[in-house]
Amino acid sequence: MDRITLVGGTQLKGSIPISGAKNSALKLQAASLLTREPLVLTNMPELADTRFMIELLEQLGVTCFWPKGSGRLSMHAEDLTSTIAPYDLVRKMRATFNVLGPLLARVGHATVSLPGGCAIGARPVDLHLKAFEAMGADIVIEGGYVKAAALRGLKGAKIVFPFVSVGATEHAMLAATLAKGETVLENAAREPEISDIANCLLAMGAKIEGIGTSTLRIQGVDELKGTTWSVIPDRIEAGSYACCVAAAGG
C-alpha cells in the first residue's frame, strides 16, 4: 500500500467494540505456563504477535485452540515437553522472552534466547535477570542464550527496581506467584495492563497485594489453577478512536 486517501467532512458516530490489549494478552499467554489446568482468554486480539506467541507455546508443549475470529483462546500446559525457547522464535518478538520466568518458576530451569540475540540495547533485560537472581536463580548468558536454573525452586525476595520497568514488573510478578515465601516488588510499574495480569493471576489462585500501586506483595503458592479471563480493552485503540471523533465531530 503506497497511499491512504481520506475524504473528510463527515461526522463520525456509532458504537464499536475495542480489541483486547496486546501488551496484556501476550503476558497472559505466558501465564498459561504456570498451571497444569486450562487457561482460557476471551477478547483476544487477532494479531500476528499473539499468533506468534502461540507458536512458541506449542513448541514448549502447550495445547492451544483458537478458532479464527472467535476472540477465545484456550491454552493447556498440562505436560511441558521443552524448556528451550530458541533464537529463531524469540528474535521475532521481544514479548516471547517472558516465558523464562514462568518456566523457571514451574519447572526449575529454562534456556531462552535473548531478544534479538543481543544482551544490550535500548530495552535490555538486565532488570528481569537481576530479579530472578534475587529470587535464587543461577543465571549464565552463553552464546546469546539465558540459561537459568533454580532446581530447589525460586524463593521470595525484596526487589527494588532502579527505575520503573513495565516488562520487568510483569515478568517478576509472574515468576513470584510460585516462589517460596513473599516477594516484594518496589518501584513497580502501574500500567492498567499490569493490573489486568495481576487480577487474572488472582483468579488462578495467586496471592497478590498492592495491585495498581508501586509496591506489589506476592505470597508464593504451591500451584495455580486454570480460569477464564477477558483481556482488558486496549486503551491506545480506544483513545485513537476518541481522538478521531473529536477531530471530525460526532
Disulfide bonds with the S-S distance in Angstrom:
none
